[in-house]
């Protein structure tokens, strides 16, 4: 327990800057500054340490011993004065300064100060001002260290420092700070701290709660390889640069955020040991090879997410938030640093490569630029809400001859990349995100097949149809895994009915076939006149029984007036009857008979494809 001298205020109740609650030096008073120096009297004197006479200062320092308590609140320090004080407290056994209760509240340190390797029984630097580079590297704080509302105008380093009890930096201001490899054995409070420059906590260890609520990082912040053994609280934290948590370990984390990051939140290689909810409004979230050992929910705004090779064996949900996050007090999280993205808060998935998607749920995310090749158990992926994919280019493409018009459907970014890379690309295809690699139809066909099954299992039949079409397209273009005969069959299936999914195409071919049949029948299949029956007989000589033979004359093609209204009506009747395998009961020429036979084979097939396509579109 930290015992304070009488008259010393708690850090959370800072004294008035004009009325220190200790007997102050008053050196250098002027009309503009009637108070003068605010440093506390050295015991037995009426001046602070900085304004003692040389003889009195030397006598005071000589009376100190390693482990002595000191009280220099409000005292202005220079670098040499700090060095002299620490030399007086240096432990001969270790060669490092050892302080008892050290009170430096509201003190000022000019020109840079170093407390490297010093040992503090307890330290209070509340409202202290540090000018110049300040170092507490390898320092040890055996009891609570208080830096409440302290100001570090230049760089400050606490590298490899050890905080045995609690550490309070609440409302402090840093130009730049380094806490690399620092160890916090109890709670660490960094609430409402402002870091104007870079902040580094690489390889730090937080054994107690790490409180960074409402903290502002105006530049990059690094927590790489940091270990959080208790709760890590980053509620309403704002990062103006990158927030790096690469290879960090969260052993017992329940909630991280909501926080706002203007650039990247990097969780690549991080490990989450317990159930967690991550709430980020960020431009990008990188979770490459991140490991979750329990259930997790990732709720995002604005972010583009890279989940390549992430590992999770329990359900994990990635969901987009339509509205700003709300704090426990009911106020929304401020997102002004993301103002340039305010019109588009969509969450985009950049990559799921190498992920086992058996326990993955995606909700209301944009998958138009996502890389799926290499995803395991993709057929078990669950997609809920409005998950969107890219679409094929619209309109007619005149880059090649004949002109090309692509079927409108949902497609994968990797197919866009592959088509755009082809020498005969028709245009309109955009290159996918970097890292798509050399992916072709052989790799994409299984991906489309797995996504089709995922949509079917989710009872989203219309969505499954587009991925069935994509699977067939990739098989048709695959020159390694699909035989030439199969590719020709698939090409015909695509040409006639769009793989049984494009009813308009099949109906178009049916109408074209019927028109051709009608024209051929009018030109060559219908006789000039209906053949009449003829009876012929033979009268035996001398009388007797007469025998008659009744026959029809062969139908004859007309020599003129082939295309008349009457002949069109007759040809239409024959054609319509042949579509449904019914006999027309019309006399036809020999050529017409073969035309009708061909029509009975092709046109019902086309009709069946059209019916199948309609059924598939309605079902799917």
C-alpha positions as CSV (number, residue, x, y, z in Angstrom):
1,X,0.0,0.0,0.0
2,X,1.4,3.4,-1.0
3,X,1.5,5.8,2.0
4,X,1.4,9.4,0.9
5,X,2.7,12.3,3.0
6,X,0.1,14.5,4.5
7,X,-1.2,17.1,2.2
8,X,-0.6,15.0,-0.9
9,X,-3.6,14.6,-3.2
10,X,-4.7,11.5,-5.0
11,X,-3.7,11.5,-8.7
12,X,-7.3,11.6,-9.7
13,X,-7.8,14.9,-7.8
14,X,-5.0,17.0,-9.2
15,X,-4.2,20.2,-7.3
16,X,-4.8,23.6,-8.8
17,X,-1.9,24.7,-10.9
18,X,-1.8,28.0,-8.9
19,X,-2.2,26.6,-5.4
20,X,0.2,23.7,-4.6
21,X,-0.8,21.9,-1.4
22,X,2.7,21.7,-0.1
23,X,5.1,24.5,1.2
24,X,6.7,25.7,-2.0
25,X,10.0,27.4,-2.8
26,X,8.7,30.6,-4.4
27,X,12.1,31.3,-6.0
28,X,12.0,33.7,-8.9
29,X,8.7,35.5,-8.2
30,X,7.7,38.2,-10.6
31,X,4.6,40.3,-11.1
32,X,3.6,38.0,-13.9
33,X,4.4,34.9,-11.7
34,X,3.7,35.9,-8.1
35,X,4.0,32.2,-7.0
36,X,7.5,31.6,-8.4
37,X,9.0,28.1,-8.1
38,X,6.4,25.5,-7.0
39,X,9.0,23.0,-5.7
40,X,8.5,21.6,-2.3
41,X,10.9,22.6,0.5
42,X,13.7,20.3,1.2
43,X,13.4,19.2,4.8
44,X,15.0,21.7,7.1
45,X,15.3,24.3,4.4
46,X,13.0,26.9,2.7
47,X,13.9,26.2,-0.8
48,X,13.5,23.3,-3.2
49,X,16.3,21.0,-4.3
50,X,16.9,23.0,-7.5
51,X,17.3,26.3,-5.6
52,X,19.3,25.2,-2.6
53,X,22.8,26.6,-2.2
54,X,25.5,24.3,-3.5
55,X,26.6,23.6,0.0
56,X,23.1,22.8,1.3
57,X,22.4,20.6,-1.8
58,X,25.6,18.7,-1.4
59,X,24.8,18.2,2.3
60,X,21.3,16.9,1.5
61,X,22.6,14.6,-1.2
62,X,25.3,13.3,1.1
63,X,22.7,12.4,3.7
64,X,20.8,10.1,1.2
65,X,21.3,6.4,1.1
66,X,20.1,3.7,-1.3
67,X,16.4,3.1,-0.6
68,X,15.7,6.5,1.0
69,X,12.3,8.1,0.6
70,X,12.4,11.4,-1.3
71,X,9.8,14.1,-1.9
72,X,10.5,16.6,-4.7
73,X,7.1,17.5,-5.9
74,X,6.9,20.5,-8.1
75,X,10.7,20.8,-8.3
76,X,12.3,21.8,-11.6
77,X,15.0,19.3,-12.6
78,X,17.8,19.5,-15.1
79,X,19.6,16.5,-16.4
80,X,22.7,17.0,-14.2
81,X,20.5,17.5,-11.1
82,X,18.7,14.2,-11.8
83,X,22.0,12.4,-12.3
84,X,23.3,13.9,-9.0
85,X,20.2,12.7,-7.1
86,X,20.4,9.2,-8.5
87,X,24.1,9.0,-7.8
88,X,23.4,9.7,-4.2
89,X,20.9,6.8,-4.2
90,X,23.0,4.3,-6.1
91,X,23.4,0.9,-4.5
92,X,27.0,-0.2,-4.4
93,X,26.1,-3.8,-4.6
94,X,24.3,-3.5,-8.0
95,X,25.6,-0.2,-9.3
96,X,22.0,1.0,-9.9
97,X,20.0,3.6,-8.2
98,X,17.6,2.3,-5.5
99,X,14.8,4.6,-4.3
100,X,12.2,4.2,-1.6
101,X,9.0,6.2,-1.9
102,X,9.8,8.7,-4.7
103,X,7.4,11.6,-5.0
104,X,7.8,13.7,-8.1
105,X,4.3,15.0,-8.6
106,X,4.1,18.1,-10.8
107,X,7.9,18.2,-11.1
108,X,9.5,19.3,-14.4
109,X,12.4,17.6,-16.0
110,X,14.3,19.6,-18.6
111,X,17.0,18.5,-21.1
112,X,16.3,14.8,-20.9
113,X,16.4,12.6,-17.8
114,X,17.5,9.0,-17.4
115,X,16.2,6.6,-14.7
116,X,17.6,3.6,-16.4
117,X,17.9,0.4,-14.3
118,X,16.6,2.3,-11.2
119,X,14.6,0.5,-8.6
120,X,11.6,2.3,-7.1
121,X,9.9,1.0,-4.0
122,X,7.0,3.2,-5.2
123,X,7.0,6.2,-7.6
124,X,4.5,9.0,-8.1
125,X,5.1,11.3,-11.2
126,X,1.5,12.5,-11.5
127,X,1.3,15.7,-13.6
128,X,5.0,15.7,-14.1
129,X,6.4,17.3,-17.2
130,X,9.3,15.7,-19.1
131,X,11.2,17.8,-21.7
132,X,13.8,16.0,-23.7
133,X,14.2,12.3,-24.1
134,X,13.3,10.4,-20.9
135,X,14.4,6.9,-20.1
136,X,13.1,4.5,-17.5
137,X,14.6,1.5,-19.4
138,X,15.0,-1.6,-17.2
139,X,13.6,0.3,-14.2
140,X,11.8,-1.7,-11.6
141,X,8.7,-0.4,-9.7
142,X,8.2,-2.6,-6.7
143,X,4.9,-1.0,-5.7
144,X,2.5,1.2,-7.7
145,X,3.9,3.5,-10.3
146,X,1.8,6.6,-10.9
147,X,2.2,8.8,-14.0
148,X,-1.3,10.2,-14.0
149,X,-1.5,13.2,-16.4
150,X,2.2,13.2,-16.9
151,X,3.5,14.9,-20.1
152,X,6.4,13.5,-22.1
153,X,7.1,16.2,-24.6
154,X,9.8,14.2,-26.4
155,X,10.6,10.5,-26.5
156,X,10.0,8.3,-23.5
157,X,11.2,4.8,-23.1
158,X,10.2,2.2,-20.5
159,X,11.8,-0.7,-22.4
160,X,12.3,-3.8,-20.2
161,X,10.8,-2.0,-17.2
162,X,9.1,-4.1,-14.6
163,X,5.9,-2.9,-12.8
164,X,5.4,-5.3,-9.9
165,X,2.3,-3.7,-8.7
166,X,-0.2,-1.5,-10.6
167,X,0.9,1.1,-13.2
168,X,-1.1,4.2,-13.8
169,X,-0.5,6.4,-16.9
170,X,-4.1,7.6,-17.2
171,X,-4.6,10.9,-19.1
172,X,-0.8,11.1,-19.8
173,X,0.5,12.6,-23.0
174,X,3.4,11.1,-25.0
175,X,5.2,12.4,-28.0
176,X,6.5,8.9,-28.6
177,X,6.8,6.0,-26.2
178,X,8.5,2.7,-26.0
179,X,7.3,-0.1,-23.6
180,X,9.0,-2.9,-25.5
181,X,9.6,-6.0,-23.4
182,X,8.1,-4.2,-20.3
183,X,6.4,-6.4,-17.7
184,X,3.2,-5.4,-16.0
185,X,2.6,-7.9,-13.2
186,X,-0.7,-6.2,-12.1
187,X,-3.2,-3.9,-13.7
188,X,-1.9,-1.3,-16.2
189,X,-4.0,1.8,-16.8
190,X,-3.5,3.7,-20.0
191,X,-7.0,5.1,-20.2
192,X,-7.4,8.4,-22.1
193,X,-3.7,8.6,-22.9
194,X,-2.6,10.4,-26.0
195,X,0.3,9.1,-28.0
196,X,1.2,11.8,-30.6
197,X,4.1,9.8,-32.1
198,X,4.7,6.1,-32.4
199,X,3.9,3.8,-29.4
200,X,5.6,0.5,-29.0
201,X,4.6,-2.4,-26.7
202,X,6.4,-5.2,-28.6
203,X,6.9,-8.3,-26.5
204,X,5.4,-6.6,-23.4
205,X,3.7,-8.8,-20.9
206,X,0.4,-7.7,-19.2
207,X,-0.4,-10.1,-16.4
208,X,-3.2,-8.0,-15.0
209,X,-5.9,-6.1,-16.9
210,X,-4.6,-3.8,-19.6
211,X,-6.8,-0.7,-19.8
212,X,-6.5,1.4,-23.0
213,X,-10.1,2.7,-23.0
214,X,-10.5,6.1,-24.9
215,X,-6.8,6.1,-25.6
216,X,-5.7,8.0,-28.8
217,X,-2.8,6.8,-30.9
218,X,-2.1,9.5,-33.5
219,X,0.6,7.4,-35.2
220,X,1.3,3.7,-35.5
221,X,1.0,1.5,-32.4
222,X,2.8,-1.8,-32.0
223,X,1.7,-4.6,-29.7
224,X,3.5,-7.3,-31.7
225,X,4.3,-10.4,-29.7
226,X,2.6,-8.8,-26.6
227,X,1.1,-11.2,-24.1
228,X,-2.2,-10.3,-22.4
229,X,-2.9,-12.8,-19.7
230,X,-6.0,-11.0,-18.4
231,X,-8.5,-8.7,-20.1
232,X,-7.3,-6.3,-22.7
233,X,-9.6,-3.4,-22.9
234,X,-9.5,-1.2,-25.9
235,X,-13.1,0.3,-25.8
236,X,-13.4,3.5,-27.8
237,X,-9.7,3.5,-28.6
238,X,-8.7,5.5,-31.7
239,X,-5.7,4.6,-33.9
240,X,-4.8,7.1,-36.6
241,X,-2.1,4.8,-38.0
242,X,-1.7,1.0,-37.9
243,X,-2.6,-1.0,-34.9
244,X,-0.2,-3.9,-34.8
245,X,-1.0,-7.0,-32.7
246,X,1.0,-9.4,-34.8
247,X,1.7,-12.7,-32.9
248,X,0.2,-11.2,-29.8
249,X,-1.3,-13.7,-27.3
250,X,-4.7,-13.0,-25.7
251,X,-5.1,-15.7,-23.0
252,X,-8.4,-14.5,-21.4
253,X,-10.0,-12.0,-23.6
254,X,-13.8,-11.5,-23.7
255,X,-14.0,-8.3,-25.8
256,X,-11.6,-6.2,-27.9
257,X,-13.1,-3.0,-29.0
258,X,-15.1,-1.3,-30.2
259,X,-12.1,0.6,-31.6
260,X,-11.5,2.8,-34.6
261,X,-8.5,2.5,-36.8
262,X,-7.8,4.8,-39.8
263,X,-5.4,2.2,-41.3
264,X,-4.7,-1.4,-40.6
265,X,-5.5,-3.6,-37.6
266,X,-2.9,-6.4,-37.8
267,X,-3.7,-9.6,-35.9
268,X,-1.6,-11.9,-38.1
269,X,-0.2,-14.8,-36.1
270,X,-2.1,-13.7,-32.9
271,X,-3.6,-16.3,-30.6
272,X,-6.9,-16.0,-28.8
273,X,-7.3,-18.4,-25.9
274,X,-10.9,-17.8,-24.9
275,X,-14.2,-16.7,-26.4
276,X,-13.9,-13.3,-27.9
277,X,-15.8,-10.5,-29.6
278,X,-13.8,-8.2,-31.8
279,X,-15.5,-4.9,-32.8
280,X,-13.5,-2.8,-35.3
281,X,-14.2,0.1,-37.5
282,X,-11.0,0.0,-39.6
283,X,-9.8,0.3,-43.2
284,X,-8.2,-3.1,-43.2
285,X,-8.0,-6.1,-40.9
286,X,-5.3,-8.7,-41.4
287,X,-5.7,-12.1,-39.7
288,X,-3.2,-14.2,-41.6
289,X,-2.5,-17.4,-39.6
290,X,-4.4,-16.0,-36.6
291,X,-5.5,-18.8,-34.2
292,X,-8.7,-18.9,-32.2
293,X,-9.0,-21.6,-29.6
294,X,-12.7,-20.9,-28.8
295,X,-15.7,-19.3,-30.3
296,X,-15.3,-15.9,-31.8
297,X,-17.3,-13.1,-33.4
298,X,-15.7,-10.4,-35.5
299,X,-18.0,-7.5,-36.1
300,X,-16.7,-4.9,-38.5
301,X,-17.3,-1.7,-40.4
302,X,-15.4,-0.4,-43.5
303,X,-12.8,-3.1,-43.3
304,X,-11.2,-5.2,-46.0
305,X,-10.4,-8.5,-44.3
306,X,-7.5,-10.9,-45.1
307,X,-8.2,-14.2,-43.3
308,X,-5.7,-16.3,-45.2
309,X,-4.7,-19.5,-43.4
310,X,-6.5,-18.5,-40.2
311,X,-7.1,-21.4,-37.8
312,X,-10.2,-22.0,-35.8
313,X,-11.9,-25.2,-34.6
314,X,-15.0,-23.5,-33.1
315,X,-17.7,-21.4,-34.7
316,X,-16.4,-18.0,-35.9
317,X,-18.6,-15.3,-37.4
318,X,-17.5,-12.4,-39.5
319,X,-20.3,-9.9,-39.7
320,X,-20.8,-6.4,-41.0
321,X,-22.3,-3.7,-38.8
322,X,-24.8,-1.4,-40.6
323,X,-24.6,1.3,-37.9
324,X,-21.8,2.7,-35.8
325,X,-20.9,0.7,-32.7
326,X,-22.5,1.8,-29.4
327,X,-20.6,2.2,-26.2
328,X,-21.9,1.0,-22.8
329,X,-23.1,4.6,-22.1
330,X,-25.3,4.5,-25.2
331,X,-23.2,6.9,-27.2
332,X,-22.0,5.9,-30.7
333,X,-18.3,5.4,-31.4
334,X,-16.9,8.4,-33.2
335,X,-15.7,7.5,-36.7
336,X,-14.6,10.9,-38.0
337,X,-11.1,9.6,-38.9
338,X,-12.8,7.3,-41.4
339,X,-14.8,10.2,-42.9
340,X,-13.5,9.6,-46.4
341,X,-15.1,6.1,-46.3
342,X,-18.3,7.3,-44.6
343,X,-20.4,6.6,-47.7
344,X,-19.3,3.0,-47.9
345,X,-19.1,1.1,-44.7
346,X,-19.2,-2.3,-46.4
347,X,-17.0,-5.1,-45.1
348,X,-15.0,-6.8,-47.9
349,X,-13.3,-10.2,-47.6
350,X,-10.0,-10.2,-49.4
351,X,-8.9,-13.8,-48.9
352,X,-10.0,-17.0,-47.2
353,X,-7.2,-19.1,-48.7
354,X,-6.0,-21.9,-46.5
355,X,-9.0,-21.6,-44.1
356,X,-11.0,-24.5,-42.9
357,X,-14.5,-23.1,-43.5
358,X,-16.4,-25.8,-41.7
359,X,-17.1,-23.5,-38.7
360,X,-17.1,-20.1,-40.6
361,X,-20.2,-17.9,-40.9
362,X,-20.2,-14.8,-43.1
363,X,-22.9,-12.3,-42.7
364,X,-23.6,-9.2,-44.9
365,X,-20.1,-9.1,-46.3
366,X,-18.8,-8.3,-49.8
367,X,-17.1,-11.3,-51.4
368,X,-16.5,-9.7,-54.8
369,X,-12.8,-9.5,-54.3
370,X,-12.3,-12.6,-52.2
371,X,-9.8,-15.3,-53.0
372,X,-11.2,-18.8,-52.3
373,X,-8.8,-21.2,-53.9
374,X,-7.3,-23.4,-51.3
375,X,-10.1,-23.0,-48.8
376,X,-10.9,-26.3,-47.0
377,X,-14.5,-27.5,-46.5
378,X,-15.8,-24.6,-48.5
379,X,-19.0,-26.5,-49.1
380,X,-19.8,-26.1,-45.4
381,X,-19.4,-22.3,-45.4
382,X,-22.5,-20.5,-44.2
383,X,-23.5,-17.2,-45.7
384,X,-26.2,-15.2,-44.2
385,X,-27.8,-11.9,-44.9
386,X,-26.7,-10.0,-48.0
387,X,-23.4,-11.6,-49.0
388,X,-22.5,-10.2,-52.4
389,X,-20.2,-11.4,-55.2
390,X,-18.8,-9.8,-58.3
391,X,-20.7,-10.0,-61.6
392,X,-19.8,-10.6,-65.2
393,X,-19.2,-7.6,-67.4
394,X,-22.5,-6.3,-68.9
395,X,-23.1,-5.2,-72.5
396,X,-21.6,-6.3,-75.8
397,X,-17.9,-6.6,-76.1
398,X,-16.4,-5.7,-79.5
399,X,-12.8,-6.3,-78.7
400,X,-12.9,-9.7,-80.6
401,X,-14.8,-11.0,-83.5
402,X,-17.5,-12.1,-83.3
403,X,-18.7,-9.8,-80.6
404,X,-19.1,-11.3,-77.1
405,X,-21.9,-10.8,-74.6
406,X,-21.3,-12.5,-71.2
407,X,-24.1,-14.1,-69.3
408,X,-25.0,-12.1,-66.2
409,X,-24.1,-14.1,-63.1
410,X,-22.2,-14.0,-59.8
411,X,-18.6,-14.8,-60.3
412,X,-15.4,-15.2,-58.3
413,X,-12.6,-12.7,-58.3
414,X,-10.1,-15.4,-59.4
415,X,-12.2,-16.1,-62.5
416,X,-12.0,-12.3,-63.3
417,X,-8.2,-12.5,-62.9
418,X,-7.9,-15.6,-65.1
419,X,-10.1,-14.2,-67.9
420,X,-8.4,-10.8,-67.8
421,X,-5.0,-12.6,-68.2
422,X,-6.0,-14.5,-71.4
423,X,-4.5,-13.2,-74.6
424,X,-8.0,-13.2,-76.3
425,X,-9.7,-11.5,-73.3
426,X,-12.8,-9.7,-74.5
427,X,-12.4,-6.8,-72.1
428,X,-14.4,-5.7,-69.1
429,X,-12.7,-8.2,-66.8
430,X,-10.9,-6.7,-63.9
431,X,-7.8,-8.2,-62.2
432,X,-8.4,-9.6,-58.7
433,X,-6.6,-8.7,-55.6
434,X,-2.9,-9.3,-55.4
435,X,-1.9,-12.8,-54.4
436,X,-4.4,-14.5,-56.7
437,X,-1.5,-16.4,-58.3
438,X,-1.7,-18.7,-61.3
439,X,-5.2,-20.0,-60.8
440,X,-7.1,-21.4,-63.8
441,X,-10.2,-23.4,-64.6
442,X,-8.9,-26.6,-63.1
443,X,-8.6,-25.0,-59.7
444,X,-11.7,-22.9,-60.0
445,X,-14.2,-25.7,-60.9
446,X,-14.0,-27.4,-57.5
447,X,-14.4,-24.0,-55.8
448,X,-17.6,-23.2,-57.7
449,X,-18.8,-26.7,-57.0
450,X,-18.3,-26.3,-53.3
451,X,-19.9,-22.9,-53.2
452,X,-22.9,-24.2,-55.1
453,X,-23.3,-26.9,-52.4
454,X,-23.0,-24.3,-49.7
455,X,-25.8,-22.3,-51.3
456,X,-28.0,-25.4,-51.8
457,X,-27.5,-26.4,-48.1
458,X,-28.5,-22.9,-47.1
459,X,-31.7,-23.3,-49.2
460,X,-30.5,-20.5,-51.5
461,X,-31.3,-22.1,-54.8
462,X,-31.1,-19.0,-57.0
463,X,-27.6,-18.4,-55.7
464,X,-26.6,-22.0,-56.3
465,X,-27.6,-21.7,-60.0
466,X,-24.9,-19.0,-60.7
467,X,-22.2,-21.2,-59.1
468,X,-23.4,-24.2,-61.1
469,X,-23.0,-22.1,-64.2
470,X,-19.5,-21.1,-63.1
471,X,-18.5,-24.7,-62.4
472,X,-19.6,-25.7,-65.9
473,X,-17.8,-22.8,-67.5
474,X,-14.6,-23.8,-65.8
475,X,-15.0,-27.4,-66.9
476,X,-15.6,-26.2,-70.4
477,X,-12.4,-24.2,-70.4
478,X,-10.3,-26.7,-68.6
479,X,-7.8,-28.2,-71.0
480,X,-6.1,-30.4,-68.4
481,X,-8.9,-32.2,-66.5
482,X,-11.6,-32.3,-69.1
483,X,-11.3,-34.5,-72.2
484,X,-11.8,-32.9,-75.7
485,X,-15.0,-34.9,-76.2
486,X,-16.4,-33.8,-72.9
487,X,-15.5,-30.2,-73.6
488,X,-17.3,-30.4,-77.0
489,X,-20.4,-31.8,-75.3
490,X,-20.2,-29.0,-72.6
491,X,-19.8,-26.4,-75.4
492,X,-22.9,-27.6,-77.1
493,X,-24.8,-27.7,-73.7
494,X,-23.7,-24.1,-73.1
495,X,-24.6,-23.0,-76.6
496,X,-28.0,-24.5,-76.6
497,X,-29.3,-23.7,-73.1
498,X,-26.6,-22.1,-70.9
499,X,-26.1,-25.4,-69.1
500,X,-29.8,-25.8,-68.6
501,X,-30.1,-22.5,-66.9
502,X,-30.9,-20.0,-69.7
503,X,-34.4,-20.6,-70.8
504,X,-34.4,-17.7,-73.3
505,X,-31.4,-19.3,-75.1
506,X,-33.1,-22.7,-75.4
507,X,-36.4,-21.0,-76.5
508,X,-34.5,-19.0,-79.0
509,X,-32.9,-22.1,-80.5
510,X,-36.3,-23.8,-80.5
511,X,-37.9,-20.9,-82.4
512,X,-35.0,-20.8,-84.9
513,X,-35.3,-24.6,-85.5
514,X,-39.0,-24.3,-86.0
515,X,-38.6,-21.4,-88.5
516,X,-36.0,-23.4,-90.4
517,X,-38.4,-26.4,-90.4
518,X,-41.3,-24.3,-91.7
519,X,-39.1,-22.8,-94.4
520,X,-37.9,-26.2,-95.5
521,X,-41.3,-27.7,-95.5
522,X,-42.7,-24.8,-97.5
523,X,-39.9,-25.1,-100.0
524,X,-39.4,-28.8,-100.3
525,X,-41.6,-30.8,-98.0
526,X,-45.2,-30.0,-98.9
527,X,-46.6,-31.4,-102.2
528,X,-48.1,-29.1,-104.9
529,X,-51.4,-30.8,-104.5
530,X,-52.8,-33.4,-102.2
531,X,-52.3,-36.8,-103.9
532,X,-55.5,-38.3,-105.1
533,X,-56.4,-41.9,-105.0
534,X,-56.5,-43.7,-108.3
535,X,-58.2,-47.0,-109.1
536,X,-57.1,-49.2,-111.9
537,X,-58.6,-52.6,-113.0
538,X,-58.3,-55.4,-115.5
539,X,-61.3,-56.9,-117.3
540,X,-60.6,-60.5,-118.2
541,X,-61.3,-61.6,-121.8
542,X,-64.7,-63.1,-122.1
543,X,-66.0,-61.4,-119.1
544,X,-65.7,-62.5,-115.5
545,X,-64.7,-60.8,-112.2
546,X,-63.1,-57.3,-112.5
547,X,-60.2,-56.6,-110.1
548,X,-59.4,-53.0,-109.0
549,X,-56.1,-51.6,-107.5
550,X,-56.3,-48.4,-105.5
551,X,-53.2,-46.3,-105.0
552,X,-51.9,-42.8,-104.5
553,X,-49.7,-40.8,-106.7
554,X,-46.3,-39.7,-105.3
555,X,-46.5,-36.1,-103.9
556,X,-44.8,-33.7,-106.2
557,X,-43.0,-30.5,-105.3
558,X,-44.5,-27.3,-106.7
559,X,-42.6,-25.5,-109.4
560,X,-43.8,-22.1,-108.3
561,X,-45.8,-20.4,-105.5
562,X,-44.0,-22.3,-102.8
563,X,-44.3,-19.7,-100.1
564,X,-47.9,-18.9,-99.7
565,X,-50.1,-18.3,-96.7
566,X,-51.8,-21.7,-97.1
567,X,-48.5,-23.6,-97.4
568,X,-47.2,-21.6,-94.3
569,X,-50.2,-22.7,-92.3
570,X,-49.7,-26.3,-93.3
571,X,-46.0,-26.2,-92.6
572,X,-46.6,-24.6,-89.2
573,X,-49.1,-27.3,-88.3
574,X,-46.6,-30.0,-89.2
575,X,-43.8,-28.3,-87.2
576,X,-45.9,-27.7,-84.1
577,X,-47.0,-31.3,-84.1
578,X,-43.5,-32.6,-84.5
579,X,-42.3,-30.7,-81.4
580,X,-44.5,-32.8,-79.1
581,X,-43.9,-36.1,-81.1
582,X,-47.3,-36.2,-82.7
583,X,-48.0,-37.1,-86.3
584,X,-49.2,-34.3,-88.5
585,X,-51.3,-36.6,-90.8
586,X,-50.2,-34.5,-93.7
587,X,-48.9,-35.9,-97.0
588,X,-45.3,-34.9,-97.4
589,X,-42.8,-35.3,-100.1
590,X,-39.9,-37.7,-99.5
591,X,-37.7,-34.7,-98.5
592,X,-40.5,-33.4,-96.3
593,X,-40.7,-36.8,-94.5
594,X,-37.0,-36.6,-93.5
595,X,-37.4,-32.9,-92.5
596,X,-40.3,-33.9,-90.2
597,X,-38.2,-36.8,-88.8
598,X,-35.3,-34.4,-88.0
599,X,-37.7,-31.9,-86.5
600,X,-39.2,-34.6,-84.2
601,X,-35.7,-35.3,-82.8
602,X,-34.3,-31.8,-82.4
603,X,-37.2,-29.6,-81.5
604,X,-38.5,-31.7,-78.6
605,X,-35.0,-31.7,-77.2
606,X,-34.8,-28.0,-77.4
607,X,-38.2,-27.7,-75.8
608,X,-37.1,-30.0,-73.0
609,X,-34.0,-27.8,-72.4
610,X,-36.2,-24.7,-72.3
611,X,-38.5,-26.4,-69.8
612,X,-35.6,-27.6,-67.7
613,X,-34.0,-24.1,-67.7
614,X,-37.3,-22.5,-66.6
615,X,-37.6,-25.2,-63.8
616,X,-34.1,-24.7,-62.7
617,X,-34.4,-20.9,-62.5
618,X,-37.7,-21.1,-60.6
619,X,-36.4,-23.8,-58.3
620,X,-33.0,-22.2,-57.7
